[in-house]
Amino acid sequence: MAGIYIHIPFCRQKCHYCNFFSLASQKLKAPFLTALKREIGLTRDYLGNETVNTLYFGGGTPSLCPPAALQEVMEMALKINPGNSAPLIVTREFTLELNPDDVTEDFVSQLRETWFNRFSIGIQSFSDSDLAWLNRTHSAAQAIRAVSLLHDAGYHNISIDLIYGIPDSTPPRWQENLEIALSLGIPHISAYALTVEARTPLAWMIDRKKSAPVSDELQEEQFRSLVVLMRTSGYQQYEISNFCKPGHHALHNTNYWKGVPYLGLGPSAHSYNGSSRRWNIPNLTKYLAGMANGEAVFEEEILTPEQRYNEYVMTSLRTMWGCDGARILHDFGPAVYETFSSGIPPLIRQGWLFESSGVFFLTDEGKLFADRVASELFITG
């Protein structure tokens, strides 16, 4: 089992908080799509005989590309190894990220001619003032209409992204955001704390006192209210930032957290095959030149056993499936298991972890300190 991620690096404009590789220009879109098809051929053997069961178009803004062009790329990608002789049978989830302002009646009509069966909409907020502050290109009304158009077309496997902890936001405004999302009948909600990344407009604004700084206290308050409302509304918090109705968790992202191999295509995309990670350079010009010369341009890291253990601890603790002590013993041996076990009791006493049948889970309080909890169990040096 494996996944494929395809990075489309084009945007209409850059959001103030975003540090993903993307370009506020579309002039190289046609040569990029040609190069992407060449990369598919160059990476044909990366996943070995693994069967691909998820495919995800992210960005950037994939919905800036014609659905027919994305369908062509998808069909090529799903023939990337012998395990995919019948892609519509073995592949269970085809996800397309969308910006709300791209979702028109014509665009949705074009989607009907593709295999996409899941959509992730970058809404971020249902408040126009929040959207303006984030430098988003859509309005709250467009976000609501995008969901409605997809529903009317028979698409119901929909996820939306929301951001909490926005400076000048208030708990009532955040509550209203969540209530609007729930009223739309969306089965999957991803909610992320606003992060100030280096070399972004947001970092520049805060550094020059043109924006209030991000408040840890506000983020904590809004996260706590998020968890309570999602739980009482019948959503599972299957990963710290991801909530879904039963049976609607994102298969592709879940594979990341469970350590399933995946291939990344496009500039800046990452790949993982169980023993190493590699990442394409975040430079479109160099990416296009490499593909033109038949050479993938990437960097690679062979993972040590300690790195693989640390990654398992970090990712598994974030999920509702937890961190399995028996798996650590089996996969990494008695010495590593002893290190892991010795770090557990203080975290349980702190109220950040609990154990059930040898599997360890973050408490609600522990979810506020997930990175710290994981680091306490890491092997370092």
Buried (B, 14 or more C-beta within 10 A) or exposed (E): BBBBBBBBBBBBEBBBBBBBBBBEEBEBBEEBBEBBBBBBEBBEEBBEEBBBBBBBBBBBBBBBBEBEBBBBBBEBBBBBBEBBEEBEEBBBBBBBBBBBBBBEEEBBEBBEEBBBBBBBBBBBBBBBEBBEBBBBBBBBEBBBBBBEBBBEBEBBBBBBBBBBBBBEBEEEBBBBBBEBBBEBEBBBBBBBBBEBEEEBBBBEBBEEEEBEEBBEEBBBBBBBBBBEBBEEBEBBBBBBBBBBBEEBBBBBBBBBBEBBBBBBBBBBBBBBBEEEBBBBBBBBEEBBEBBEEEEBBBEEEEBEEBBBBBBBBBBBBBBEBBBBBEBBBEBBEEEBBEBBBEBBEEBBEBEBBBEEEEBBBBBBEBBBBBEEBBBBBBBEE
